[in-house]
């Protein structure tokens, strides 16, 4: 279990922070009335009734601060680096070239960026990039559970199993309305309302969803009358921070 302060830091580090997020109430966040368009994406309640223009999320890992890389130059060994750390500002430092932004790039994208950069001093450089250390897959459980927090996703888990790992339901839990937040783009999350009470009572575990890396579960204390199928990542962060315990 981790402290509330550490948990908020984790949530804020994976989401885009905006100045207006603190002005939205939990009710607005759940109902979807406070959805905003970002990056040309229209919210579901805007004119035309469009759903967010979601793009397909591949599970290619994107580099983050703190990740450690190994750079190998098979034909120019003097440029090899065994431990290149992505700095808090998202940049890595390269010998003879200075800084290059790495945060947010896939391994393939970074390899191409490195080849382009090193073409300034090497002829047709060959570079092998290995990811030596990175943030492990995780899931988050908050609300009315015994031990809310961030947990390693080390194996194939379902929602019911994740709740058990987080200490199980408290007596105050509304376990007929467990919320599953799953990112579907950089700015939007899909929201599913799950009736674990009925599922467990009936023993019908076929309806128990399997977790994906980064999934967030919230077990409410009170009934949630309405929820939109998509909300912004900023609102997920704000809502979790206000309703963590």
Rosetta silent file (secondary structure, phi, psi, omega in degrees, C-alpha in Angstrom):
SEQUENCE: XXXXXXXXXXXXXXXXXXXXXXXXXXXXXXXXXXXXXXXXXXXXXXXXXXXXXXXXXXXXXXXXXXXXXXXXXXXXXXXXXXXXXXXXXXXXXXXXXXXXXXXXXXXXXXXXXXXXXXXXXXXXXXXXXXXXXXXXXXXXXXXXXXXXXXXXXXXXXXXXXXXXXXXXXXXXXXXXXXXXXXXXXXXXXXXXXXXXXXXXXXXXXXXXXXXXXXXXXXXXXXXXXXXXXXXXXXXXXXXXXXXXX
SCORE:     score description
SCORE:     0.000 S_00000001
   1 L     0.000  142.605  179.623    0.000    0.000    0.000 S_00000001
   2 L  -119.576  160.356 -176.959    1.239    3.486   -0.740 S_00000001
   3 L   -72.006  162.286  178.863    0.353    6.837    0.795 S_00000001
   4 H   -62.112  -38.860 -179.010   -2.231    9.173   -0.679 S_00000001
   5 H   -63.259  -43.955  178.947    0.488   11.733   -1.440 S_00000001
   6 H   -65.985  -36.995 -178.703    2.559    9.214   -3.392 S_00000001
   7 H   -65.127  -41.284  178.205   -0.538    7.966   -5.205 S_00000001
   8 H   -63.390  -37.354  178.362   -1.459   11.471   -6.357 S_00000001
   9 H   -63.722  -39.426  178.046    2.073   11.960   -7.649 S_00000001
  10 H   -62.976  -46.582 -178.584    1.763    8.763   -9.681 S_00000001
  11 H   -62.331  -42.556 -178.484   -1.561    9.818  -11.143 S_00000001
  12 H   -68.772  -28.987 -178.273   -0.321   13.293  -12.032 S_00000001
  13 H   -72.579  -22.361 -178.423    2.820   11.900  -13.677 S_00000001
  14 H  -101.241   -0.345 -177.212    0.827    9.840  -16.190 S_00000001
  15 L  -124.189  157.082  177.164   -1.776   12.459  -17.074 S_00000001
  16 L   -81.404  127.245 -176.887   -1.716   15.873  -18.694 S_00000001
  17 L   -94.518  132.485  175.651   -2.316   18.573  -16.096 S_00000001
  18 L  -125.729  153.148 -174.718   -4.481   21.557  -16.979 S_00000001
  19 L   -69.908  -24.065 -176.505   -5.273   24.607  -14.886 S_00000001
  20 L   -86.961  -10.520 -174.161   -9.020   24.248  -15.214 S_00000001
  21 H   -62.095  -34.725 -177.941   -9.222   20.688  -13.956 S_00000001
  22 H   -68.344  -10.123 -178.067   -9.375   21.770  -10.321 S_00000001
  23 H   -94.676   -3.828 -177.673  -12.606   23.670  -10.953 S_00000001
  24 L   -91.416  136.566  179.846  -14.626   20.633  -12.034 S_00000001
  25 L   -85.446  156.296  176.360  -16.761   18.865   -9.460 S_00000001
  26 H   -55.976  -34.127  178.709  -16.877   15.066   -9.092 S_00000001
  27 H   -62.833  -43.590  178.573  -20.493   15.207  -10.235 S_00000001
  28 H   -62.323  -39.140 -176.467  -19.469   16.957  -13.455 S_00000001
  29 H   -66.159  -42.445 -178.405  -16.736   14.428  -14.032 S_00000001
  30 H   -70.235  -40.679 -175.703  -19.048   11.442  -13.652 S_00000001
  31 H   -76.184  -19.983  179.965  -21.877   12.912  -15.710 S_00000001
  32 L    86.309    4.393 -177.157  -19.581   13.983  -18.502 S_00000001
  33 L   -71.192  -18.804 -177.204  -20.943   17.538  -18.548 S_00000001
  34 L   -99.714   13.758 -179.936  -17.467   19.004  -18.094 S_00000001
  35 L   -63.509  140.039  178.805  -15.851   17.248  -21.057 S_00000001
  36 L  -124.333  152.730  175.526  -13.638   19.486  -23.174 S_00000001
  37 L   -83.867  135.952  176.781  -12.212   19.083  -26.643 S_00000001
  38 L  -134.395  136.045  176.628   -8.437   18.763  -26.802 S_00000001
  39 L    61.862   33.585  177.494   -6.262   18.497  -29.851 S_00000001
  40 L    83.320    4.437  179.155   -9.207   18.746  -32.242 S_00000001
  41 L   -89.262  130.843  179.388  -11.173   15.957  -30.535 S_00000001
  42 L   -94.033  137.895  179.970  -14.843   16.699  -30.000 S_00000001
  43 L   -76.438  159.444 -174.219  -16.529   15.596  -26.805 S_00000001
  44 L   -62.127  -29.537 -174.279  -19.659   13.415  -26.973 S_00000001
  45 L   -93.654    9.997  177.744  -22.068   16.144  -25.816 S_00000001
  46 L   -85.489  169.822 -175.997  -21.006   18.730  -28.386 S_00000001
  47 L   -54.452  134.012 -178.737  -23.010   19.591  -31.474 S_00000001
  48 L   100.925  -15.450  176.093  -23.399   16.633  -33.764 S_00000001
  49 L    64.454   23.483 -178.672  -23.367   14.068  -30.941 S_00000001
  50 L   -70.572  148.586  168.108  -19.993   12.696  -31.989 S_00000001
  51 L   -83.005  163.093  177.170  -18.047   10.404  -29.731 S_00000001
  52 L   -54.496  140.457  179.473  -14.390   11.314  -29.105 S_00000001
  53 L   -77.284   81.773 -173.959  -12.280   10.729  -32.189 S_00000001
  54 L   -80.539  143.215  173.295  -10.331    7.914  -30.605 S_00000001
  55 L  -106.605  153.705 -177.567   -7.316    6.392  -32.226 S_00000001
  56 L   -66.620  126.392 -179.631   -6.381    2.770  -31.861 S_00000001
  57 L   -91.028  115.491  170.737   -3.955    2.313  -28.983 S_00000001
  58 L   -87.405  158.722 -176.959   -1.146   -0.071  -29.656 S_00000001
  59 L   -98.919   32.946  170.083    0.754   -1.345  -26.673 S_00000001
  60 L   -66.937  128.384 -178.709    4.134   -0.230  -27.936 S_00000001
  61 L   -70.053  135.866  176.614    6.019    1.028  -24.923 S_00000001
  62 L  -111.349  134.254 -173.070    6.796    4.763  -24.975 S_00000001
  63 L   -63.446  146.478 -178.764    9.829    6.015  -23.131 S_00000001
  64 L  -134.009  159.415  174.854    9.441    7.875  -19.855 S_00000001
  65 L   -55.592  137.991 -178.156   11.780    9.741  -17.499 S_00000001
  66 L    97.734  -17.195  176.678   13.832    7.299  -15.474 S_00000001
  67 L   -66.132  147.992 -178.649   14.042    4.672  -18.215 S_00000001
  68 E  -119.038  129.339 -177.790   17.547    3.331  -18.846 S_00000001
  69 E  -115.776  154.449  169.499   18.846    2.538  -22.340 S_00000001
  70 E  -119.766  125.790 -179.611   21.892    0.793  -23.742 S_00000001
  71 E  -107.456  124.684 -179.798   23.233    2.088  -27.068 S_00000001
  72 E  -120.070  128.387  177.060   25.447   -0.229  -29.123 S_00000001
  73 L  -113.067   95.568 -173.656   27.380    0.848  -32.233 S_00000001
  74 L   -57.931  -29.416 -175.124   28.694   -2.407  -33.760 S_00000001
  75 L  -107.769   -4.604  177.074   31.106   -0.633  -36.148 S_00000001
  76 L  -139.044   75.351 -170.007   32.087    2.356  -33.995 S_00000001
  77 H   -61.682  -23.867 -177.542   32.544    0.914  -30.531 S_00000001
  78 H   -66.372  -13.885  179.138   33.819    4.150  -29.026 S_00000001
  79 H   -94.686   -1.450 -179.320   30.254    5.506  -29.131 S_00000001
  80 L   -60.467  143.604  174.901   28.786    2.639  -27.088 S_00000001
  81 E  -138.014  125.980 -176.063   26.891    3.585  -23.923 S_00000001
  82 E   -87.206  -24.706 -177.007   25.751    0.991  -21.396 S_00000001
  83 E  -144.265   93.602  177.697   23.474    3.158  -19.248 S_00000001
  84 E  -107.676  115.217 -175.584   21.740    6.156  -20.796 S_00000001
  85 E   -97.097  133.976  173.043   19.028    7.513  -18.500 S_00000001
  86 L   -74.101  117.003 -174.377   16.041    9.493  -19.723 S_00000001
  87 L   -73.453  165.340  179.892   16.245   12.631  -17.592 S_00000001
  88 L   -55.555  -27.064  178.527   13.248   14.244  -15.819 S_00000001
  89 L   -85.835    1.178  175.977   12.960   16.744  -18.682 S_00000001
  90 L    93.300    0.912 -176.286   12.668   13.868  -21.188 S_00000001
  91 E  -103.741  155.192  169.410   16.112   14.212  -22.793 S_00000001
  92 E  -115.950  156.501 -179.144   19.114   11.886  -23.060 S_00000001
  93 E  -106.328  128.453 -177.092   22.727   13.040  -23.421 S_00000001
  94 E  -114.064  134.795  176.969   24.762   11.782  -26.374 S_00000001
  95 L   -59.125  133.990  175.737   28.572   11.949  -26.690 S_00000001
  96 L    72.151   -7.887 -178.298   29.676   14.552  -29.244 S_00000001
  97 L  -121.155  -22.026 -179.310   26.066   15.512  -30.002 S_00000001
  98 E    92.048 -137.922 -171.737   24.568   16.803  -26.787 S_00000001
  99 E   -99.626  148.131  177.096   20.919   16.295  -25.895 S_00000001
 100 E  -141.115  133.090 -178.901   18.147   14.474  -27.742 S_00000001
 101 E   -73.920  129.666 -178.690   14.518   14.206  -26.642 S_00000001
 102 L  -118.582  -27.532 -176.059   13.508   10.604  -25.925 S_00000001
 103 L   -58.111  135.705  176.901   10.371   10.838  -23.781 S_00000001
 104 L    88.109   -7.071 -178.970    7.208    9.686  -25.538 S_00000001
 105 L   -94.514  148.552  170.615    9.006    7.828  -28.308 S_00000001
 106 L   -77.708  170.005  179.283    8.822    4.117  -29.059 S_00000001
 107 H   -62.675  -39.084  179.289   12.056    2.178  -29.352 S_00000001
 108 H   -65.731  -42.741 -179.968   11.780    2.193  -33.139 S_00000001
 109 H   -63.977  -42.215  179.875   11.172    5.948  -33.222 S_00000001
 110 H   -66.209  -39.962  178.313   14.123    6.638  -30.948 S_00000001
 111 H   -58.784  -44.085  178.216   16.392    4.390  -33.012 S_00000001
 112 H   -65.527  -39.567  178.330   15.522    6.361  -36.148 S_00000001
 113 H   -64.107  -38.390  177.780   16.027    9.665  -34.299 S_00000001
 114 H   -67.067  -41.928  178.386   19.450    8.480  -33.130 S_00000001
 115 H   -61.319  -41.958  178.745   20.454    7.394  -36.645 S_00000001
 116 H   -63.714  -42.426 -178.954   19.450   10.802  -37.983 S_00000001
 117 H   -66.123  -43.674 -176.056   21.386   12.584  -35.246 S_00000001
 118 H   -77.314  -11.776  174.498   24.544   10.520  -35.639 S_00000001
 119 L   -63.621  -17.631  177.950   24.560   10.966  -39.425 S_00000001
 120 L   -68.085  -26.153 -176.224   26.054   14.382  -38.654 S_00000001
 121 L  -127.517  -10.831  179.817   29.289   12.718  -37.541 S_00000001
 122 L  -126.846  149.082  177.765   29.090    9.101  -38.787 S_00000001
 123 L   -88.795  118.850  178.052   28.529    7.649  -42.232 S_00000001
 124 L    45.724   63.020 -174.957   25.376    5.489  -42.350 S_00000001
 125 L   -65.473  142.818  173.169   25.466    4.684  -38.599 S_00000001
 126 L  -109.469  123.166 -174.380   24.221    1.339  -37.317 S_00000001
 127 L  -132.357  132.054  174.359   22.721    1.618  -33.824 S_00000001
 128 E  -112.338  124.412 -177.602   21.140   -1.011  -31.589 S_00000001
 129 E  -112.894  123.384  177.546   18.980    0.353  -28.759 S_00000001
 130 E  -117.013  138.208  177.072   18.050   -1.872  -25.804 S_00000001
 131 E   -91.499  109.367 -173.728   15.686   -0.930  -23.002 S_00000001
 132 E   -90.399  -32.382  179.944   17.463   -2.058  -19.833 S_00000001
 133 E  -148.726  139.315 -175.374   15.136   -0.679  -17.161 S_00000001
 134 L  -158.638  169.300  178.784   11.623    0.761  -17.379 S_00000001
 135 L   -69.048  126.315 -177.823    8.386    1.253  -15.487 S_00000001
 136 L   -73.388  151.972  177.157    6.785   -2.120  -14.950 S_00000001
 137 L   -56.440  141.997 -175.032    3.145   -2.728  -16.009 S_00000001
 138 E  -145.976  167.660  168.293    0.756   -1.708  -13.247 S_00000001
 139 E  -139.035  161.278 -176.865   -2.878   -1.178  -12.291 S_00000001
 140 E  -125.858  136.687  175.900   -4.491    1.148   -9.763 S_00000001
 141 E  -126.937  126.310  179.336   -7.371    0.474   -7.389 S_00000001
 142 E  -131.135  172.095  177.795   -9.009    3.279   -5.416 S_00000001
 143 E    93.545 -142.641 -171.036  -12.101    3.937   -3.338 S_00000001
 144 L   -84.549   65.012  173.686  -13.790    1.538   -0.931 S_00000001
 145 E  -127.297  164.710 -174.730  -11.213   -1.243   -0.800 S_00000001
 146 L   -63.665  -40.463 -175.941   -8.994   -2.375    2.031 S_00000001
 147 L  -137.737   76.859  179.223   -5.696   -1.149    0.608 S_00000001
 148 L   -60.809  144.389  179.668   -6.076    1.341   -2.262 S_00000001
 149 E   168.586 -169.372  178.692   -2.907    1.832   -4.266 S_00000001
 150 E  -106.156  131.813 -174.249   -0.790    1.066   -7.293 S_00000001
 151 E  -129.558  147.470  175.977    0.102   -2.584   -7.914 S_00000001
 152 E   -69.016  135.918  174.567    2.393   -4.436  -10.322 S_00000001
 153 L   -94.992   88.983 -171.550    0.581   -6.274  -13.095 S_00000001
 154 L   -94.694  -13.565 -178.821    2.727   -9.395  -13.015 S_00000001
 155 L  -153.850  179.596  178.927    0.299  -11.867  -14.543 S_00000001
 156 L   -71.500  113.774 -177.292   -3.063  -12.151  -16.237 S_00000001
 157 L  -123.169  151.335  172.642   -5.562  -10.683  -13.744 S_00000001
 158 E  -103.142  172.773  179.995   -9.283   -9.953  -13.781 S_00000001
 159 H   -61.263  -44.900 -179.393  -11.094   -7.073  -12.091 S_00000001
 160 H   -61.576  -39.772  178.134  -12.310   -9.297   -9.240 S_00000001
 161 H   -67.146  -37.504  178.689   -8.781  -10.565   -8.640 S_00000001
 162 H   -63.612  -41.493  177.749   -7.427   -6.995   -8.678 S_00000001
 163 H   -62.889  -40.576  178.079   -9.950   -5.957   -6.009 S_00000001
 164 H   -62.353  -41.866  178.480   -8.891   -8.943   -3.888 S_00000001
 165 H   -62.419  -33.377  179.918   -5.227   -7.928   -4.211 S_00000001
 166 L   -83.400   14.558  174.581   -6.212   -4.427   -3.048 S_00000001
 167 L    99.018    2.306  179.169   -7.647   -5.848    0.178 S_00000001
 168 L    77.952  175.351 -178.478  -11.181   -6.648   -0.937 S_00000001
 169 E   -74.967  141.292  167.256  -14.323   -4.570   -0.562 S_00000001
 170 L   -77.402  165.034  178.959  -14.997   -2.494    2.531 S_00000001
 171 L   -62.162  -25.709 -178.530  -18.411   -2.794    4.157 S_00000001
 172 L   -87.045    0.544 -174.175  -19.262    0.615    2.685 S_00000001
 173 L   -70.760  137.601  171.502  -18.413   -0.423   -0.891 S_00000001
 174 L   -94.426   77.203 -170.913  -20.992   -0.097   -3.632 S_00000001
 175 L   -81.228    8.038  170.288  -19.639   -3.182   -5.389 S_00000001
 176 L   -89.711   -2.138 -178.216  -22.511   -3.264   -7.843 S_00000001
 177 L  -138.381   52.196  176.880  -21.002   -0.196   -9.540 S_00000001
 178 E   -74.107  131.287 -177.592  -17.255   -0.722   -9.836 S_00000001
 179 E  -100.287  131.341  175.056  -15.792    1.637  -12.425 S_00000001
 180 E  -110.983  117.124  177.351  -13.070    0.535  -14.846 S_00000001
 181 E  -103.049  123.898 -178.590  -11.128    3.372  -16.489 S_00000001
 182 E  -132.837  124.277 -179.129   -9.071    2.335  -19.514 S_00000001
 183 E   -65.920  133.217  176.296   -7.063    4.684  -21.711 S_00000001
 184 L  -117.980   -8.241  173.671   -8.046    4.581  -25.359 S_00000001
 185 L  -158.806 -178.261  179.275   -5.927    7.541  -26.488 S_00000001
 186 L   -67.572  -22.754 -173.951   -3.487   10.017  -25.003 S_00000001
 187 L  -115.285  -13.447 -172.705   -6.383   12.254  -23.909 S_00000001
 188 E  -127.512  150.762  175.151   -9.379    9.986  -23.357 S_00000001
 189 E  -126.643  140.412  173.044  -10.376    7.039  -21.198 S_00000001
 190 E   -85.351  141.255 -178.957  -13.204    4.578  -21.706 S_00000001
 191 E  -117.946  128.653  175.733  -15.381    4.013  -18.626 S_00000001
 192 E  -122.708  136.408  177.043  -17.189    0.758  -17.868 S_00000001
 193 E  -101.887  121.244 -173.424  -19.534    0.189  -14.929 S_00000001
 194 E  -114.074  134.952  178.155  -19.279   -3.377  -13.604 S_00000001
 195 L   -97.361   81.567 -179.386  -21.694   -5.168  -11.298 S_00000001
 196 H   -69.754  -27.573  178.117  -19.268   -7.326   -9.334 S_00000001
 197 H   -60.205  -50.155  179.856  -21.911   -7.994   -6.678 S_00000001
 198 H   -67.334  -40.233 -177.777  -24.159   -9.779   -9.165 S_00000001
 199 H   -61.896  -46.100 -177.997  -21.221  -11.419  -10.899 S_00000001
 200 H   -72.524  -36.109 -179.960  -19.798  -12.909   -7.709 S_00000001
 201 H   -65.925  -39.254 -178.756  -23.192  -13.899   -6.350 S_00000001
 202 H   -83.589  -11.806 -177.805  -24.055  -15.752   -9.568 S_00000001
 203 L    68.799   22.592 -177.979  -20.582  -17.214   -9.894 S_00000001
 204 L   -96.556   81.268 -176.059  -20.499  -15.980  -13.498 S_00000001
 205 H   -82.874   -1.258  177.070  -16.861  -15.038  -13.814 S_00000001
 206 H   -65.895  -22.996  179.574  -16.963  -15.132  -17.620 S_00000001
 207 H   -89.379    1.678 -177.599  -18.067  -11.487  -17.451 S_00000001
 208 L   -80.943  108.630 -174.434  -15.066  -10.546  -15.296 S_00000001
 209 L   -65.497  147.442  173.747  -12.851   -8.347  -17.539 S_00000001
 210 E   -85.758  140.906 -178.319   -9.128   -8.991  -17.791 S_00000001
 211 L   -76.299  153.229  170.464   -6.917   -6.059  -16.875 S_00000001
 212 L  -119.696  155.545  179.772   -4.607   -4.212  -19.223 S_00000001
 213 L   -54.604  133.603  178.772   -1.519   -2.214  -18.162 S_00000001
 214 L    89.148   -3.757  178.725   -2.501    1.174  -16.757 S_00000001
 215 L   -61.268  145.824  177.340   -6.110    0.243  -15.957 S_00000001
 216 E  -125.108  130.094  179.074   -7.655    2.105  -13.021 S_00000001
 217 E  -111.835  139.570  176.228  -10.476    0.706  -10.873 S_00000001
 218 E  -132.036  126.540  178.353  -12.645    2.761   -8.563 S_00000001
 219 E  -104.860  108.815 -174.923  -15.058    1.293   -6.015 S_00000001
 220 L   -77.741  166.435  176.210  -17.573    3.988   -5.014 S_00000001
 221 L   -98.032  -29.845 -177.426  -19.309    4.465   -1.697 S_00000001
 222 L  -119.378  163.992  179.253  -22.508    5.889   -3.135 S_00000001
 223 L   -66.781  135.819  175.267  -24.712    5.123   -6.118 S_00000001
 224 L  -105.195  113.615 -172.339  -23.606    6.673   -9.403 S_00000001
 225 L   -78.210  -31.157 -174.664  -26.714    7.495  -11.387 S_00000001
 226 L  -149.406  139.616  176.256  -25.112    8.459  -14.688 S_00000001
 227 L  -150.154  137.376  178.621  -21.749    8.150  -16.351 S_00000001
 228 L   -78.513  152.007 -178.186  -20.568    8.865  -19.862 S_00000001
 229 L   -70.946  -19.557  178.562  -18.752    6.112  -21.784 S_00000001
 230 E  -136.429  135.852  172.679  -15.714    8.368  -22.356 S_00000001
 231 E  -137.019  162.599 -176.452  -14.111   11.049  -20.173 S_00000001
 232 E   -75.097  153.812  178.980  -10.836   12.939  -20.427 S_00000001
 233 H   -61.320  -37.522  178.903   -7.681   11.681  -18.729 S_00000001
 234 H   -59.323  -41.077 -178.698   -7.431   14.984  -16.826 S_00000001
 235 H   -70.914  -35.066  174.709  -10.851   14.387  -15.319 S_00000001
 236 H   -58.991  -46.861  179.817   -9.968   10.828  -14.334 S_00000001
 237 H   -59.566  -47.948 -178.544   -6.958   12.213  -12.443 S_00000001
 238 H   -61.831  -43.145 -177.059   -9.008   14.927  -10.749 S_00000001
 239 H   -66.598  -44.311  178.363  -11.755   12.538   -9.744 S_00000001
 240 H   -61.031  -41.507 -177.296   -9.356    9.956   -8.306 S_00000001
 241 H   -65.930  -30.022 -178.368   -7.515   12.647   -6.329 S_00000001
 242 H   -89.056  -20.330 -173.898  -10.762   13.903   -4.757 S_00000001
 243 L  -124.122   26.241 -173.651  -12.334   10.518   -4.090 S_00000001
 244 L   -61.696  -44.255 -179.710   -9.327    8.334   -3.268 S_00000001
 245 L  -108.598    0.000    0.000  -10.522    7.304    0.191 S_00000001
